[in-house]
């Protein structure tokens, strides 16, 4: 694997961990529920963007 390809894999691993953590926070945290609706919406949008980015990284990895 080329160095630039490994960086993509490393980024996908890191992003997967962050996405799982944010997903757990959004799905079941009392702290999340205590945030105002605007902040909840922003965090949900962030999670969606992270998932979309992860999907793109995985497509790139599968094409190596």
KEKOLRO-867841 format. One record per residue: chain; y, x, z of N, C-alpha, C in turn; residue in three letters. Coordinates in Angstrom, 1 decimal, padded with zeros to 4 digits, always signed. Example, Ala and Ser with C-alpha at 12.3 -4.5 7.8 and 13.67 -1.06 7.14 Angstrom:
REM residues 2
<node><chain>A</chain><n_py>-005.7</n_py><n_px>+013.2</n_px><n_pz>+007.8</n_pz><ca_py>-004.5</ca_py><ca_px>+012.3</ca_px><ca_pz>+007.8</ca_pz><c_py>-003.3</c_py><c_px>+013.2</c_px><c_pz>+007.8</c_pz><resn>ALA</resn></node>
<node><chain>A</chain><n_py>-002.2</n_py><n_px>+012.8</n_px><n_pz>+007.1</n_pz><ca_py>-001.1</ca_py><ca_px>+013.7</ca_px><ca_pz>+007.1</ca_pz><c_py>+000.0</c_py><c_px>+012.9</c_px><c_pz>+007.9</c_pz><resn>SER</resn></node>
//
This chain:
REM residues 64
<node><chain>A</chain><n_py>-001.2</n_py><n_px>+000.9</n_px><n_pz>+000.0</n_pz><ca_py>+000.0</ca_py><ca_px>+000.0</ca_px><ca_pz>+000.0</ca_pz><c_py>+001.2</c_py><c_px>+000.9</c_px><c_pz>+000.0</c_pz><resn>UNK</resn></node>
<node><chain>A</chain><n_py>+002.2</n_py><n_px>+000.5</n_px><n_pz>-000.8</n_pz><ca_py>+003.4</ca_py><ca_px>+001.3</ca_px><ca_pz>-000.9</ca_pz><c_py>+004.3</c_py><c_px>+001.0</c_px><c_pz>+000.3</c_pz><resn>UNK</resn></node>
<node><chain>A</chain><n_py>+005.2</n_py><n_px>+002.0</n_px><n_pz>+000.6</n_pz><ca_py>+006.0</ca_py><ca_px>+001.8</ca_px><ca_pz>+001.8</ca_pz><c_py>+006.9</c_py><c_px>+000.5</c_px><c_pz>+001.8</c_pz><resn>UNK</resn></node>
<node><chain>A</chain><n_py>+007.4</n_py><n_px>+000.2</n_px><n_pz>+000.6</n_pz><ca_py>+008.2</ca_py><ca_px>-001.0</ca_px><ca_pz>+000.6</ca_pz><c_py>+007.4</c_py><c_px>-002.3</c_px><c_pz>+000.8</c_pz><resn>UNK</resn></node>
<node><chain>A</chain><n_py>+006.1</n_py><n_px>-002.2</n_px><n_pz>+000.4</n_pz><ca_py>+005.2</ca_py><ca_px>-003.4</ca_px><ca_pz>+000.6</ca_pz><c_py>+004.9</c_py><c_px>-003.5</c_px><c_pz>+002.1</c_pz><resn>UNK</resn></node>
<node><chain>A</chain><n_py>+004.7</n_py><n_px>-002.4</n_px><n_pz>+002.7</n_pz><ca_py>+004.4</ca_py><ca_px>-002.4</ca_px><ca_pz>+004.1</ca_pz><c_py>+005.6</c_py><c_px>-003.0</c_px><c_pz>+004.9</c_pz><resn>UNK</resn></node>
<node><chain>A</chain><n_py>+006.8</n_py><n_px>-002.7</n_px><n_pz>+004.5</n_pz><ca_py>+007.9</ca_py><ca_px>-003.2</ca_px><ca_pz>+005.2</ca_pz><c_py>+008.0</c_py><c_px>-004.7</c_px><c_pz>+005.1</c_pz><resn>UNK</resn></node>
<node><chain>A</chain><n_py>+007.5</n_py><n_px>-005.3</n_px><n_pz>+003.9</n_pz><ca_py>+007.5</ca_py><ca_px>-006.7</ca_px><ca_pz>+003.8</ca_pz><c_py>+006.4</c_py><c_px>-007.3</c_px><c_pz>+004.7</c_pz><resn>UNK</resn></node>
<node><chain>A</chain><n_py>+005.3</n_py><n_px>-006.7</n_px><n_pz>+004.8</n_pz><ca_py>+004.2</ca_py><ca_px>-007.1</ca_px><ca_pz>+005.7</ca_pz><c_py>+004.7</c_py><c_px>-007.1</c_px><c_pz>+007.1</c_pz><resn>UNK</resn></node>
<node><chain>A</chain><n_py>+005.3</n_py><n_px>-006.0</n_px><n_pz>+007.5</n_pz><ca_py>+005.8</ca_py><ca_px>-005.8</ca_px><ca_pz>+008.9</ca_pz><c_py>+006.9</c_py><c_px>-006.9</c_px><c_pz>+009.2</c_pz><resn>UNK</resn></node>
<node><chain>A</chain><n_py>+007.7</n_py><n_px>-007.2</n_px><n_pz>+008.2</n_pz><ca_py>+008.7</ca_py><ca_px>-008.2</ca_px><ca_pz>+008.4</ca_pz><c_py>+008.1</c_py><c_px>-009.6</c_px><c_pz>+008.6</c_pz><resn>UNK</resn></node>
<node><chain>A</chain><n_py>+007.0</n_py><n_px>-009.9</n_px><n_pz>+007.8</n_pz><ca_py>+006.3</ca_py><ca_px>-011.1</ca_px><ca_pz>+007.9</ca_pz><c_py>+005.7</c_py><c_px>-011.3</c_px><c_pz>+009.2</c_pz><resn>UNK</resn></node>
<node><chain>A</chain><n_py>+005.1</n_py><n_px>-010.2</n_px><n_pz>+009.7</n_pz><ca_py>+004.4</ca_py><ca_px>-010.3</ca_px><ca_pz>+011.1</ca_pz><c_py>+005.5</c_py><c_px>-010.6</c_px><c_pz>+012.1</c_pz><resn>UNK</resn></node>
<node><chain>A</chain><n_py>+006.6</n_py><n_px>-009.9</n_px><n_pz>+012.1</n_pz><ca_py>+007.7</ca_py><ca_px>-010.1</ca_px><ca_pz>+013.1</ca_pz><c_py>+008.2</c_py><c_px>-011.5</c_px><c_pz>+013.0</c_pz><resn>UNK</resn></node>
<node><chain>A</chain><n_py>+008.5</n_py><n_px>-012.0</n_px><n_pz>+011.8</n_pz><ca_py>+009.0</ca_py><ca_px>-013.3</ca_px><ca_pz>+011.6</ca_pz><c_py>+008.0</c_py><c_px>-014.4</c_px><c_pz>+012.0</c_pz><resn>UNK</resn></node>
<node><chain>A</chain><n_py>+006.7</n_py><n_px>-014.1</n_px><n_pz>+011.8</n_pz><ca_py>+005.7</ca_py><ca_px>-015.1</ca_px><ca_pz>+012.3</ca_pz><c_py>+005.8</c_py><c_px>-015.3</c_px><c_pz>+013.8</c_pz><resn>UNK</resn></node>
<node><chain>A</chain><n_py>+005.9</n_py><n_px>-014.2</n_px><n_pz>+014.5</n_pz><ca_py>+006.0</ca_py><ca_px>-014.2</ca_px><ca_pz>+015.9</ca_pz><c_py>+007.2</c_py><c_px>-015.0</c_px><c_pz>+016.4</c_pz><resn>UNK</resn></node>
<node><chain>A</chain><n_py>+008.4</n_py><n_px>-014.7</n_px><n_pz>+015.8</n_pz><ca_py>+009.6</ca_py><ca_px>-015.4</ca_px><ca_pz>+016.1</ca_pz><c_py>+009.6</c_py><c_px>-016.9</c_px><c_pz>+015.8</c_pz><resn>UNK</resn></node>
<node><chain>A</chain><n_py>+008.9</n_py><n_px>-017.2</n_px><n_pz>+014.6</n_pz><ca_py>+008.8</ca_py><ca_px>-018.6</ca_px><ca_pz>+014.2</ca_pz><c_py>+008.0</c_py><c_px>-019.4</c_px><c_pz>+015.2</c_pz><resn>UNK</resn></node>
<node><chain>A</chain><n_py>+006.9</n_py><n_px>-018.8</n_px><n_pz>+015.6</n_pz><ca_py>+006.0</ca_py><ca_px>-019.5</ca_px><ca_pz>+016.6</ca_pz><c_py>+006.7</c_py><c_px>-019.7</c_px><c_pz>+017.9</c_pz><resn>UNK</resn></node>
<node><chain>A</chain><n_py>+007.4</n_py><n_px>-018.7</n_px><n_pz>+018.3</n_pz><ca_py>+008.2</ca_py><ca_px>-018.9</ca_px><ca_pz>+019.6</ca_pz><c_py>+009.3</c_py><c_px>-019.9</c_px><c_pz>+019.5</c_pz><resn>UNK</resn></node>
<node><chain>A</chain><n_py>+010.0</n_py><n_px>-019.9</n_px><n_pz>+018.4</n_pz><ca_py>+011.1</ca_py><ca_px>-020.9</ca_px><ca_pz>+018.3</ca_pz><c_py>+010.4</c_py><c_px>-022.3</c_px><c_pz>+018.1</c_pz><resn>UNK</resn></node>
<node><chain>A</chain><n_py>+009.3</n_py><n_px>-022.4</n_px><n_pz>+017.4</n_pz><ca_py>+008.7</ca_py><ca_px>-023.7</ca_px><ca_pz>+017.2</ca_pz><c_py>+008.2</c_py><c_px>-024.3</c_px><c_pz>+018.5</c_pz><resn>UNK</resn></node>
<node><chain>A</chain><n_py>+007.7</n_py><n_px>-023.4</n_px><n_pz>+019.4</n_pz><ca_py>+007.2</ca_py><ca_px>-023.9</ca_px><ca_pz>+020.7</ca_pz><c_py>+008.4</c_py><c_px>-024.3</c_px><c_pz>+021.5</c_pz><resn>UNK</resn></node>
<node><chain>A</chain><n_py>+009.5</n_py><n_px>-023.6</n_px><n_pz>+021.4</n_pz><ca_py>+010.7</ca_py><ca_px>-024.0</ca_px><ca_pz>+022.1</ca_pz><c_py>+011.3</c_py><c_px>-025.3</c_px><c_pz>+021.7</c_pz><resn>UNK</resn></node>
<node><chain>A</chain><n_py>+011.3</n_py><n_px>-025.5</n_px><n_pz>+020.4</n_pz><ca_py>+011.8</ca_py><ca_px>-026.8</ca_px><ca_pz>+019.8</ca_pz><c_py>+010.9</c_py><c_px>-027.9</c_px><c_pz>+020.1</c_pz><resn>UNK</resn></node>
<node><chain>A</chain><n_py>+009.6</n_py><n_px>-027.7</n_px><n_pz>+020.1</n_pz><ca_py>+008.6</ca_py><ca_px>-028.8</ca_px><ca_pz>+020.2</ca_pz><c_py>+008.4</c_py><c_px>-029.2</c_px><c_pz>+021.7</c_pz><resn>UNK</resn></node>
<node><chain>A</chain><n_py>+008.7</n_py><n_px>-028.4</n_px><n_pz>+022.7</n_pz><ca_py>+008.3</ca_py><ca_px>-028.9</ca_px><ca_pz>+024.0</ca_pz><c_py>+009.1</c_py><c_px>-028.4</c_px><c_pz>+025.1</c_pz><resn>UNK</resn></node>
<node><chain>A</chain><n_py>+010.2</n_py><n_px>-027.7</n_px><n_pz>+024.9</n_pz><ca_py>+010.9</ca_py><ca_px>-027.1</ca_px><ca_pz>+026.0</ca_pz><c_py>+011.9</c_py><c_px>-028.1</c_px><c_pz>+026.6</c_pz><resn>UNK</resn></node>
<node><chain>A</chain><n_py>+011.9</n_py><n_px>-028.2</n_px><n_pz>+027.9</n_pz><ca_py>+012.9</ca_py><ca_px>-029.0</ca_px><ca_pz>+028.6</ca_pz><c_py>+014.3</c_py><c_px>-028.5</c_px><c_pz>+028.3</c_pz><resn>UNK</resn></node>
<node><chain>A</chain><n_py>+014.4</n_py><n_px>-027.2</n_px><n_pz>+028.2</n_pz><ca_py>+015.7</ca_py><ca_px>-026.5</ca_px><ca_pz>+027.9</ca_pz><c_py>+016.2</c_py><c_px>-027.0</c_px><c_pz>+026.6</c_pz><resn>UNK</resn></node>
<node><chain>A</chain><n_py>+015.4</n_py><n_px>-027.0</n_px><n_pz>+025.6</n_pz><ca_py>+015.8</ca_py><ca_px>-027.5</ca_px><ca_pz>+024.2</ca_pz><c_py>+016.3</c_py><c_px>-028.9</c_px><c_pz>+024.4</c_pz><resn>UNK</resn></node>
<node><chain>A</chain><n_py>+015.6</n_py><n_px>-029.8</n_px><n_pz>+025.1</n_pz><ca_py>+016.0</ca_py><ca_px>-031.2</ca_px><ca_pz>+025.2</ca_pz><c_py>+017.4</c_py><c_px>-031.3</c_px><c_pz>+026.0</c_pz><resn>UNK</resn></node>
<node><chain>A</chain><n_py>+017.7</n_py><n_px>-030.3</n_px><n_pz>+026.8</n_pz><ca_py>+019.0</ca_py><ca_px>-030.4</ca_px><ca_pz>+027.5</ca_pz><c_py>+020.2</c_py><c_px>-030.0</c_px><c_pz>+026.7</c_pz><resn>UNK</resn></node>
<node><chain>A</chain><n_py>+019.9</n_py><n_px>-029.4</n_px><n_pz>+025.5</n_pz><ca_py>+021.0</ca_py><ca_px>-029.0</ca_px><ca_pz>+024.6</ca_pz><c_py>+021.6</c_py><c_px>-030.2</c_px><c_pz>+024.0</c_pz><resn>UNK</resn></node>
<node><chain>A</chain><n_py>+022.9</n_py><n_px>-030.0</n_px><n_pz>+023.6</n_pz><ca_py>+023.5</ca_py><ca_px>-031.2</ca_px><ca_pz>+022.9</ca_pz><c_py>+022.9</c_py><c_px>-031.3</c_px><c_pz>+021.5</c_pz><resn>UNK</resn></node>
<node><chain>A</chain><n_py>+023.0</n_py><n_px>-032.5</n_px><n_pz>+020.9</n_pz><ca_py>+022.4</ca_py><ca_px>-032.8</ca_px><ca_pz>+019.7</ca_pz><c_py>+022.7</c_py><c_px>-031.9</c_px><c_pz>+018.6</c_pz><resn>UNK</resn></node>
<node><chain>A</chain><n_py>+024.0</n_py><n_px>-031.4</n_px><n_pz>+018.5</n_pz><ca_py>+024.4</ca_py><ca_px>-030.5</ca_px><ca_pz>+017.5</ca_pz><c_py>+023.6</c_py><c_px>-029.2</c_px><c_pz>+017.6</c_pz><resn>UNK</resn></node>
<node><chain>A</chain><n_py>+023.5</n_py><n_px>-028.6</n_px><n_pz>+018.8</n_pz><ca_py>+022.7</ca_py><ca_px>-027.4</ca_px><ca_pz>+018.9</ca_pz><c_py>+021.2</c_py><c_px>-027.6</c_px><c_pz>+018.6</c_pz><resn>UNK</resn></node>
<node><chain>A</chain><n_py>+020.7</n_py><n_px>-028.7</n_px><n_pz>+019.0</n_pz><ca_py>+019.3</ca_py><ca_px>-029.0</ca_px><ca_pz>+018.7</ca_pz><c_py>+019.1</c_py><c_px>-029.0</c_px><c_pz>+017.1</c_pz><resn>UNK</resn></node>
<node><chain>A</chain><n_py>+020.1</n_py><n_px>-029.7</n_px><n_pz>+016.5</n_pz><ca_py>+020.0</ca_py><ca_px>-029.7</ca_px><ca_pz>+015.0</ca_pz><c_py>+020.1</c_py><c_px>-028.4</c_px><c_pz>+014.4</c_pz><resn>UNK</resn></node>
<node><chain>A</chain><n_py>+021.0</n_py><n_px>-027.5</n_px><n_pz>+014.9</n_pz><ca_py>+021.1</ca_py><ca_px>-026.2</ca_px><ca_pz>+014.4</ca_pz><c_py>+019.8</c_py><c_px>-025.4</c_px><c_pz>+014.6</c_pz><resn>UNK</resn></node>
<node><chain>A</chain><n_py>+019.2</n_py><n_px>-025.5</n_px><n_pz>+015.7</n_pz><ca_py>+018.0</ca_py><ca_px>-024.8</ca_px><ca_pz>+016.0</ca_pz><c_py>+016.8</c_py><c_px>-025.3</c_px><c_pz>+015.1</c_pz><resn>UNK</resn></node>
<node><chain>A</chain><n_py>+016.8</n_py><n_px>-026.6</n_px><n_pz>+014.8</n_pz><ca_py>+015.8</ca_py><ca_px>-027.1</ca_px><ca_pz>+013.9</ca_pz><c_py>+016.0</c_py><c_px>-026.6</c_px><c_pz>+012.5</c_pz><resn>UNK</resn></node>
<node><chain>A</chain><n_py>+017.3</n_py><n_px>-026.5</n_px><n_pz>+012.1</n_pz><ca_py>+017.6</ca_py><ca_px>-026.0</ca_px><ca_pz>+010.8</ca_pz><c_py>+017.2</c_py><c_px>-024.5</c_px><c_pz>+010.7</c_pz><resn>UNK</resn></node>
<node><chain>A</chain><n_py>+017.5</n_py><n_px>-023.8</n_px><n_pz>+011.7</n_pz><ca_py>+017.1</ca_py><ca_px>-022.4</ca_px><ca_pz>+011.8</ca_pz><c_py>+015.6</c_py><c_px>-022.2</c_px><c_pz>+011.6</c_pz><resn>UNK</resn></node>
<node><chain>A</chain><n_py>+014.9</n_py><n_px>-023.0</n_px><n_pz>+012.3</n_pz><ca_py>+013.4</ca_py><ca_px>-023.0</ca_px><ca_pz>+012.3</ca_pz><c_py>+012.9</c_py><c_px>-023.3</c_px><c_pz>+010.9</c_pz><resn>UNK</resn></node>
<node><chain>A</chain><n_py>+013.5</n_py><n_px>-024.3</n_px><n_pz>+010.2</n_pz><ca_py>+013.2</ca_py><ca_px>-024.6</ca_px><ca_pz>+008.8</ca_pz><c_py>+013.4</c_py><c_px>-023.4</c_px><c_pz>+007.9</c_pz><resn>UNK</resn></node>
<node><chain>A</chain><n_py>+014.6</n_py><n_px>-022.8</n_px><n_pz>+008.1</n_pz><ca_py>+014.9</ca_py><ca_px>-021.6</ca_px><ca_pz>+007.2</ca_pz><c_py>+014.0</c_py><c_px>-020.5</c_px><c_pz>+007.5</c_pz><resn>UNK</resn></node>
<node><chain>A</chain><n_py>+013.6</n_py><n_px>-020.3</n_px><n_pz>+008.7</n_pz><ca_py>+012.6</ca_py><ca_px>-019.2</ca_px><ca_pz>+009.0</ca_pz><c_py>+011.3</c_py><c_px>-019.5</c_px><c_pz>+008.4</c_pz><resn>UNK</resn></node>
<node><chain>A</chain><n_py>+010.9</n_py><n_px>-020.7</n_px><n_pz>+008.4</n_pz><ca_py>+009.6</ca_py><ca_px>-021.1</ca_px><ca_pz>+007.8</ca_pz><c_py>+009.6</c_py><c_px>-020.9</c_px><c_pz>+006.3</c_pz><resn>UNK</resn></node>
<node><chain>A</chain><n_py>+010.7</n_py><n_px>-021.3</n_px><n_pz>+005.7</n_pz><ca_py>+010.9</ca_py><ca_px>-021.1</ca_px><ca_pz>+004.2</ca_pz><c_py>+010.9</c_py><c_px>-019.6</c_px><c_pz>+003.9</c_pz><resn>UNK</resn></node>
<node><chain>A</chain><n_py>+011.6</n_py><n_px>-018.8</n_px><n_pz>+004.6</n_pz><ca_py>+011.6</ca_py><ca_px>-017.4</ca_px><ca_pz>+004.4</ca_pz><c_py>+010.2</c_py><c_px>-016.8</c_px><c_pz>+004.6</c_pz><resn>UNK</resn></node>
<node><chain>A</chain><n_py>+009.5</n_py><n_px>-017.2</n_px><n_pz>+005.6</n_pz><ca_py>+008.2</ca_py><ca_px>-016.7</ca_px><ca_pz>+005.8</ca_pz><c_py>+007.2</c_py><c_px>-017.1</c_px><c_pz>+004.7</c_pz><resn>UNK</resn></node>
<node><chain>A</chain><n_py>+007.4</n_py><n_px>-018.3</n_px><n_pz>+004.1</n_pz><ca_py>+006.6</ca_py><ca_px>-018.7</ca_px><ca_pz>+003.0</ca_pz><c_py>+006.9</c_py><c_px>-017.8</c_px><c_pz>+001.8</c_pz><resn>UNK</resn></node>
<node><chain>A</chain><n_py>+008.1</n_py><n_px>-017.4</n_px><n_pz>+001.6</n_pz><ca_py>+008.5</ca_py><ca_px>-016.5</ca_px><ca_pz>+000.5</ca_pz><c_py>+007.9</c_py><c_px>-015.1</c_px><c_pz>+000.7</c_pz><resn>UNK</resn></node>
<node><chain>A</chain><n_py>+008.0</n_py><n_px>-014.6</n_px><n_pz>+001.9</n_pz><ca_py>+007.4</ca_py><ca_px>-013.3</ca_px><ca_pz>+002.2</ca_pz><c_py>+005.9</c_py><c_px>-013.3</c_px><c_pz>+002.0</c_pz><resn>UNK</resn></node>
<node><chain>A</chain><n_py>+005.2</n_py><n_px>-014.4</n_px><n_pz>+002.4</n_pz><ca_py>+003.8</ca_py><ca_px>-014.5</ca_px><ca_pz>+002.1</ca_pz><c_py>+003.4</c_py><c_px>-014.6</c_px><c_pz>+000.6</c_pz><resn>UNK</resn></node>
<node><chain>A</chain><n_py>+004.3</n_py><n_px>-015.3</n_px><n_pz>-000.1</n_pz><ca_py>+004.0</ca_py><ca_px>-015.3</ca_px><ca_pz>-001.6</ca_pz><c_py>+004.2</c_py><c_px>-013.9</c_px><c_pz>-002.2</c_pz><resn>UNK</resn></node>
<node><chain>A</chain><n_py>+005.2</n_py><n_px>-013.1</n_px><n_pz>-001.7</n_pz><ca_py>+005.4</ca_py><ca_px>-011.8</ca_px><ca_pz>-002.1</ca_pz><c_py>+004.2</c_py><c_px>-010.9</c_px><c_pz>-001.8</c_pz><resn>UNK</resn></node>
<node><chain>A</chain><n_py>+003.7</n_py><n_px>-011.0</n_px><n_pz>-000.5</n_pz><ca_py>+002.6</ca_py><ca_px>-010.3</ca_px><ca_pz>-000.1</ca_pz><c_py>+001.3</c_py><c_px>-010.6</c_px><c_pz>-000.9</c_pz><resn>UNK</resn></node>
<node><chain>A</chain><n_py>+001.1</n_py><n_px>-011.8</n_px><n_pz>-001.2</n_pz><ca_py>-000.1</ca_py><ca_px>-012.2</ca_px><ca_pz>-002.0</ca_pz><c_py>+000.0</c_py><c_px>-011.7</c_px><c_pz>-003.4</c_pz><resn>UNK</resn></node>
<node><chain>A</chain><n_py>+001.2</n_py><n_px>-011.3</n_px><n_pz>-003.9</n_pz><ca_py>+001.3</ca_py><ca_px>-010.8</ca_px><ca_pz>-005.2</ca_pz><c_py>+001.2</c_py><c_px>-009.3</c_px><c_pz>-005.3</c_pz><resn>UNK</resn></node>
<node><chain>A</chain><n_py>+001.0</n_py><n_px>-008.6</n_px><n_pz>-004.2</n_pz><ca_py>+000.9</ca_py><ca_px>-007.2</ca_px><ca_pz>-004.2</ca_pz><c_py>-000.5</c_py><c_px>-006.8</c_px><c_pz>-004.7</c_pz><resn>UNK</resn></node>
//
